[in-house]
């Protein structure tokens, strides 16, 4: 599944690209994500999402490569549910280009996902992606506007639990729509049975 997103941040391309080299500062901008370890261009982390009362946690790893001349970066990501059989793998390419408002970031994601989220399909995943990228862009803008770097993370050995990003607002309408057809069919069947019974008396 391929997803494309674009957003703009109010910073010069050089400043935005410099920030892209600091995963320790950028990672907390991603809703629902926590960076656990960072060793050069290799990292591990966790992501937590929820849809209504259903909550899913993923643990995974990734690597990043950068092209300074083109101001582009490529991430290879993979993970699996901590309490389930679902898996997720993605390759993400981000390109920074000049924009009158600052810097435009073009993101292309090739996503392969199994388990419960796979039932959402491309339409819902695109909408969910839009919401997450929108929140990420807002946080990135705040980070770029901060006069000082973000404070250091918690002391080593102290685990940080990610705050689940709620996908319900985007996913529930689709799930309800999927449930509506079987429910309607069941209702029609019940009505037909009652009509036939009345005619039989």
GUMI-53076 format. One record per residue: residue number from 1; residue in three letters; x, y, z of N, C-alpha, C in turn. Coordinates in steps of 0.001 Angstrom, whole numbers, plus 500000, padded with zeros to 6 digits. Each point is the difference from the previous one (the first is absolute). Layout:
N
ATOM pos code    npx    npy    npz   capx   capy   capz    cpx    cpy    cpz
ATOM NUM  ala      X      Y      Z      X      Y      Z      X      Y      Z
...
This chain:
201
ATOM pos code    npx    npy    npz   capx   capy   capz    cpx    cpy    cpz
ATOM   1  unk 500846 498818 500000 499154 501182 500000 500890 501243 500000
ATOM   2  unk 499767 500891 499047 500816 501201 499892 499199 501221 500448
ATOM   3  unk 500583 500794 500870 499369 501198 500535 500903 501195 499739
ATOM   4  unk 499401 501106 499563 500752 501223 499715 499456 501153 500829
ATOM   5  unk 500890 500748 500633 499616 501142 500807 500970 501153 499763
ATOM   6  unk 499484 501210 500176 500819 501200 499864 499619 500980 501100
ATOM   7  unk 500997 500610 500621 499732 501044 500975 501118 501039 499939
ATOM   8  unk 499747 501158 500572 500949 501107 499953 500343 500454 501411
ATOM   9  unk 501278 500294 500222 500443 500529 501290 500644 501367 499768
ATOM  10  unk 499799 500948 500933 500520 501362 499827 501468 500110 500382
ATOM  11  unk 500854 499346 499212 501436 500056 500254 500737 499867 498679
ATOM  12  unk 501175 500584 499924 500805 499887 498788 500382 498540 499779
ATOM  13  unk 500130 499576 498742 500339 498603 499726 501250 499517 500723
ATOM  14  unk 501029 500850 500087 501223 499591 500691 499741 499728 501478
ATOM  15  unk 499177 500844 500641 499698 499806 501416 499154 498737 500204
ATOM  16  unk 499020 499796 499125 499152 498820 500121 500817 498731 499754
ATOM  17  unk 500902 500055 499030 500823 498835 499694 500969 499694 501144
ATOM  18  unk 500520 501028 500642 500878 499802 501146 499272 499256 501115
ATOM  19  unk 498730 500359 500209 499210 499336 501030 499784 498526 499662
ATOM  20  unk 499892 499680 498722 499769 498617 499578 501165 499082 500372
ATOM  21  unk 501154 500587 500314 501145 499197 500415 499946 499652 501486
ATOM  22  unk 499038 500581 500706 499904 499791 501445 498732 499201 500316
ATOM  23  unk 500074 498671 499820 498828 499152 500234 499522 500066 501441
ATOM  24  unk 500917 500241 500916 499624 500073 501394 499023 501123 500296
ATOM  25  unk 500049 501070 499198 499076 501114 500181 498761 499850 499136
ATOM  26  unk 500163 499407 498821 498877 499897 499067 499033 498885 500390
ATOM  27  unk 500513 498866 500473 499152 498840 500291 498848 500313 500950
ATOM  28  unk 500202 500778 501076 498874 500283 500892 498871 500793 499346
ATOM  29  unk 500254 500570 498823 498943 500739 499295 498978 499058 499367
ATOM  30  unk 500351 498725 499831 499091 499042 499382 498990 499517 501028
ATOM  31  unk 498711 500238 499769 498972 499583 500969 500052 498505 500280
ATOM  32  unk 499918 499646 501282 499944 498605 500397 501314 499268 500009
ATOM  33  unk 501112 500698 499689 501288 499320 499856 500974 500399 501108
ATOM  34  unk 500850 499046 500362 501076 500226 500963 501271 499381 499434
ATOM  35  unk 501078 500777 500011 501300 499505 499549 500712 499385 501198
ATOM  36  unk 500328 498702 499925 500639 499309 501120 501516 500056 499926
ATOM  37  unk 500562 499680 498841 501456 500030 499836 500357 500654 498682
ATOM  38  unk 501157 500617 499968 500499 500643 498783 501502 499789 499936
ATOM  39  unk 500441 499286 498973 501413 499699 499816 500382 500373 498580
ATOM  40  unk 500482 501220 499826 500322 500479 498665 498734 500161 499179
ATOM  41  unk 499880 499227 498937 498824 500070 499130 499060 498810 500218
ATOM  42  unk 500183 499281 501086 499141 498872 500350 499284 500298 501305
ATOM  43  unk 498728 499647 500079 499239 500323 501194 498937 498937 500272
ATOM  44  unk 499497 500004 501234 498869 499157 500380 498976 500883 500694
ATOM  45  unk 498744 499562 499974 498965 500803 500634 498690 499261 500100
ATOM  46  unk 499000 500702 500542 498669 499434 500177 498951 500993 499511
ATOM  47  unk 498884 499444 499533 498862 500802 499543 498735 499406 500605
ATOM  48  unk 499127 500861 500485 498740 499536 500576 498847 500762 499351
ATOM  49  unk 498990 499266 499537 498815 500600 499386 498757 499375 500616
ATOM  50  unk 498888 500709 499915 498748 499443 500495 498852 500422 499109
ATOM  51  unk 499017 499122 499919 498747 500277 499284 498884 499653 500970
ATOM  52  unk 499422 501013 500609 499007 499754 501034 500661 499317 501190
ATOM  53  unk 499446 498845 500386 500550 499268 501139 501130 499063 499596
ATOM  54  unk 500221 499835 498705 501043 499099 499517 501329 500744 499924
ATOM  55  unk 501031 499454 500637 501311 500631 500028 501046 499031 499475
ATOM  56  unk 500893 500501 499165 501044 499175 499405 501347 500656 500224
ATOM  57  unk 500977 499187 500410 501353 500487 500231 500963 499255 499091
ATOM  58  unk 500915 500732 499404 500997 499412 499112 501398 500320 500519
ATOM  59  unk 500889 499051 499826 501407 500203 500315 500788 499705 498733
ATOM  60  unk 500933 500889 499655 500701 499782 498749 501353 500674 499949
ATOM  61  unk 500572 499980 498815 501318 500561 499778 500039 500636 498621
ATOM  62  unk 501058 500784 499773 500102 500660 498711 501393 500540 499747
ATOM  63  unk 500238 500344 498754 501251 500639 499598 499664 501187 499114
ATOM  64  unk 500883 500984 499992 499789 501188 499185 501245 500285 499182
ATOM  65  unk 499786 500355 498739 501086 500444 499129 499620 501365 499452
ATOM  66  unk 501006 500849 499790 499738 501375 499581 500813 500356 498764
ATOM  67  unk 499439 500868 499183 500671 500562 498830 500047 501506 500222
ATOM  68  unk 501140 500497 500469 500102 501416 500346 499813 500904 498786
ATOM  69  unk 500511 499578 498852 499899 500833 498801 498544 500191 499583
ATOM  70  unk 499195 498947 500107 498592 500058 499591 499076 500356 501157
ATOM  71  unk 500558 500118 501201 499202 500224 501213 498858 498978 500081
ATOM  72  unk 500361 498730 499922 499005 498927 500092 500501 498938 500966
ATOM  73  unk 499058 499332 500638 500350 498931 500920 499100 498798 499764
ATOM  74  unk 500546 498838 500264 499286 498736 499747 500042 499177 501273
ATOM  75  unk 498832 499547 500460 499904 499182 501206 499445 498628 499658
ATOM  76  unk 500651 498979 500535 499498 498630 499920 499536 499615 501395
ATOM  77  unk 498708 499677 500137 499399 499741 501301 499322 498638 500017
ATOM  78  unk 500074 499325 501135 499294 498730 500158 499652 499827 501470
ATOM  79  unk 498872 499346 500248 499580 499790 501379 498916 498952 500085
ATOM  80  unk 499634 499652 501221 498952 499015 500225 499244 500361 501267
ATOM  81  unk 498754 499514 500082 499189 500253 501176 500626 499322 501215
ATOM  82  unk 499965 500697 501138 500544 499406 501222 499056 498955 500570
ATOM  83  unk 498709 500125 499707 499019 499027 500480 499080 499599 498857
ATOM  84  unk 500556 499432 498981 499208 499602 498849 500908 499522 498898
ATOM  85  unk 499377 499547 498909 500761 499449 498887 500206 501008 498886
ATOM  86  unk 499499 501220 500168 500111 500998 498947 501421 500483 499799
ATOM  87  unk 500322 500349 498760 501319 500526 499665 499837 501254 499150
ATOM  88  unk 501045 500782 499953 499992 501207 499180 501408 500232 499467
ATOM  89  unk 500079 500348 498728 501277 500333 499375 499766 501184 499064
ATOM  90  unk 500949 500902 499964 499813 501182 499167 501342 500534 499523
ATOM  91  unk 499986 500533 498808 501125 500787 499510 499470 501412 499794
ATOM  92  unk 500669 500958 500593 499541 501382 499971 501086 500865 499367
ATOM  93  unk 499610 500773 498997 500919 500930 499354 499480 501415 500188
ATOM  94  unk 500827 500867 500560 499614 501392 500233 500959 500911 499248
ATOM  95  unk 499439 500964 499295 500797 500943 499213 499644 501421 500404
ATOM  96  unk 501002 500818 500262 499790 501388 500399 500301 500913 498818
ATOM  97  unk 499051 500877 499685 500183 500934 498884 499615 501406 500467
ATOM  98  unk 500622 501037 499408 499666 501371 500385 498543 500325 499695
ATOM  99  unk 499415 500839 500830 498612 500418 499848 499897 501450 500470
ATOM 100  unk 499110 500800 499387 499855 501388 500462 499715 500117 501496
ATOM 101  unk 499373 498961 500579 499683 500029 501428 501118 499406 500854
ATOM 102  unk 501060 499506 499371 501099 499401 500746 500553 498778 499294
ATOM 103  unk 499576 498837 500449 500449 498743 499415 498817 499053 499831
ATOM 104  unk 499852 499470 498791 498961 499007 499753 500625 498618 500128
ATOM 105  unk 499323 499131 500739 500486 498639 500227 499059 499033 499287
ATOM 106  unk 500548 499255 499065 499229 498989 499277 500359 498634 500555
ATOM 107  unk 498986 499255 500415 500225 498700 500631 499256 498926 499214
ATOM 108  unk 500721 498969 499623 499396 498839 499339 500251 498770 500867
ATOM 109  unk 498933 499275 500312 500096 498830 500874 499484 498771 499269
ATOM 110  unk 500820 498969 499937 499572 498693 499498 499788 499124 501219
ATOM 111  unk 498733 499682 500270 499616 499341 501244 499487 498590 499747
ATOM 112  unk 500476 499078 500815 499516 498613 499965 499613 499646 501426
ATOM 113  unk 498708 499782 500243 499523 499785 501356 499062 498800 500052
ATOM 114  unk 500115 499225 501065 499126 498849 500213 499342 500130 501367
ATOM 115  unk 498992 499167 500242 499307 500070 501272 498766 500884 499920
ATOM 116  unk 499542 500473 501146 498749 500752 500075 499985 501269 499145
ATOM 117  unk 501060 500812 499962 499938 501220 499183 499861 499743 498507
ATOM 118  unk 500352 498787 499551 499944 499698 498570 498578 500075 499458
ATOM 119  unk 498981 499860 500866 498618 500025 499536 499550 501406 499593
ATOM 120  unk 500763 501014 500388 499580 501371 499706 500048 500318 498506
ATOM 121  unk 500989 499440 499276 500097 500278 498579 500688 501327 499721
ATOM 122  unk 500220 500275 498723 500760 501177 499597 499322 501306 500407
ATOM 123  unk 498664 500079 499805 499301 501244 500297 500168 500444 501432
ATOM 124  unk 499746 499095 500934 500102 500353 501409 501447 500224 500395
ATOM 125  unk 500936 499208 499438 501401 500187 500344 500506 501354 499518
ATOM 126  unk 499494 500460 498854 500380 501325 499506 499503 501085 500940
ATOM 127  unk 498753 499865 500451 499440 500993 500916 500735 499985 501333
ATOM 128  unk 500293 498811 500502 500752 499893 501243 501388 500613 499823
ATOM 129  unk 500637 499701 498857 501313 500580 499717 499958 501515 499956
ATOM 130  unk 498944 500553 499411 499851 501459 499945 499955 500598 501398
ATOM 131  unk 499265 499353 500894 499864 500507 501358 501334 499941 500745
ATOM 132  unk 500707 498881 499853 501273 499843 500695 501043 500970 499458
ATOM 133  unk 500078 500108 498665 500965 500920 499399 499677 501445 500386
ATOM 134  unk 498713 500331 500084 499612 501348 500408 500473 500324 501401
ATOM 135  unk 499823 499051 500931 500474 500206 501373 501522 500062 500051
ATOM 136  unk 500655 499163 499204 501461 500010 499949 500511 501346 499512
ATOM 137  unk 499365 500546 498953 500423 501286 499448 499838 501125 501031
ATOM 138  unk 498908 499977 500755 499781 501021 501029 501085 499941 501067
ATOM 139  unk 500340 498793 500446 501032 499854 501021 501369 500372 499466
ATOM 140  unk 500255 499660 498731 501279 500347 499387 500134 501514 499885
ATOM 141  unk 498914 500673 499667 500004 501460 499919 500323 500601 501365
ATOM 142  unk 499406 499457 501053 500287 500489 501349 501463 499770 500356
ATOM 143  unk 500540 498855 499592 501395 499688 500288 500938 500964 499279
ATOM 144  unk 499680 500311 498738 500833 500922 499229 499927 501415 500552
ATOM 145  unk 498892 500329 500668 499829 501341 500554 500642 500137 501376
ATOM 146  unk 500364 498861 500608 500577 500041 501345 501401 500588 499947
ATOM 147  unk 500311 500964 500870 501323 500627 499982 501107 499073 500494
ATOM 148  unk 499628 499004 500831 500991 499085 500560 499619 498572 499638
ATOM 149  unk 500989 499101 499907 499689 498588 499742 499130 499432 501103
ATOM 150  unk 499233 498968 499634 499155 499346 500988 500871 499411 501093
ATOM 151  unk 499524 499961 501239 500791 499416 501082 500270 498530 499767
ATOM 152  unk 501035 499489 500669 500349 498595 499849 498861 499118 500475
ATOM 153  unk 499949 498782 499486 498961 499053 500374 500197 499512 501414
ATOM 154  unk 499180 499072 500445 500099 499482 501357 501311 499269 500225
ATOM 155  unk 500326 499829 501243 501256 499338 500331 500009 498579 499446
ATOM 156  unk 501204 499532 499697 500135 498656 499444 499410 498974 500952
ATOM 157  unk 499317 499019 499431 499405 498959 500816 498574 500292 500422
ATOM 158  unk 499537 501216 499743 498629 500366 500352 499149 499911 498747
ATOM 159  unk 499132 498994 499856 499217 499840 498773 498956 501100 499855
ATOM 160  unk 499778 500396 498780 498984 501002 499691 498882 499312 499242
ATOM 161  unk 498782 500138 500488 498858 499366 499351 499405 500968 498995
ATOM 162  unk 499889 499598 498728 499426 500911 499003 498533 500281 500283
ATOM 163  unk 499577 501211 499705 498590 500360 500135 499284 499596 498722
ATOM 164  unk 498999 499152 500116 499330 499449 498826 499373 501099 499155
ATOM 165  unk 500234 499947 498694 499344 500918 499085 498643 499412 499644
ATOM 166  unk 498951 500785 500181 498631 499519 499817 499600 500118 498539
ATOM 167  unk 499787 498866 499350 499589 499969 498596 498488 499890 499856
ATOM 168  unk 499294 499994 501116 498563 499754 499969 499233 500981 499142
ATOM 169  unk 500340 501277 500077 499263 501013 499253 500036 499724 498505
ATOM 170  unk 501086 499394 499534 500115 499701 498573 499501 498606 499662
ATOM 171  unk 500275 499044 500886 499710 498602 499676 498567 499588 500280
ATOM 172  unk 499390 500519 501059 498677 499533 500391 498936 500175 498923
ATOM 173  unk 499942 501151 499284 498979 500114 498952 500095 498899 498955
ATOM 174  unk 501221 499609 499648 500174 498942 499005 499565 498660 500569
ATOM 175  unk 500387 499744 501266 499609 498743 500621 498489 499902 500136
ATOM 176  unk 499371 501121 500352 498548 500005 500109 499343 499771 498648
ATOM 177  unk 500589 500574 498961 499453 499823 498655 500099 498531 499580
ATOM 178  unk 501119 499360 500366 500170 498584 499666 498995 499148 500752
ATOM 179  unk 499688 500416 501221 499055 499234 500807 498563 500251 499572
ATOM 180  unk 499752 501129 499320 498638 500381 499649 499375 499020 499009
ATOM 181  unk 500781 499528 499026 499448 499109 498968 499498 498684 500598
ATOM 182  unk 500817 499291 500809 499467 498776 500623 498803 500273 500891
ATOM 183  unk 500036 501110 500720 498884 500335 500882 498733 500243 499193
ATOM 184  unk 500131 500702 498866 498842 500274 499153 499445 498706 499413
ATOM 185  unk 500909 499118 499571 499557 498724 499447 499246 499184 501047
ATOM 186  unk 500510 500005 501237 499337 499279 501079 498615 500580 500262
ATOM 187  unk 499892 501333 499974 498717 500660 500246 498996 499631 498916
ATOM 188  unk 500445 500009 498734 499115 499624 498895 499524 498561 500157
ATOM 189  unk 500925 499104 500395 499628 498589 500180 498947 499845 501085
ATOM 190  unk 500173 500743 501102 499033 499927 501096 498634 500473 499539
ATOM 191  unk 499954 501111 499247 498733 500539 499500 499322 499008 499066
ATOM 192  unk 500783 499394 499094 499434 499036 499057 499414 498797 500732
ATOM 193  unk 500696 499514 501013 499495 498853 500764 498670 500338 500654
ATOM 194  unk 499922 501200 500563 498759 500406 500658 498853 500134 499003
ATOM 195  unk 500294 500556 498803 498959 500149 498973 499486 498636 499553
ATOM 196  unk 500948 499072 499769 499614 498663 499544 499179 499276 501069
ATOM 197  unk 500347 500189 501258 499258 499362 501073 498574 500526 500063
ATOM 198  unk 499849 501298 499824 498658 500604 500030 499151 499477 498843
ATOM 199  unk 500628 499859 498827 499263 499504 498854 499618 498540 500164
ATOM 200  unk 500813 499284 500788 499719 498597 500190 498861 499749 500961
ATOM 201  unk 499626 501004 500798 498893 499824 500956 498660 500318 499360
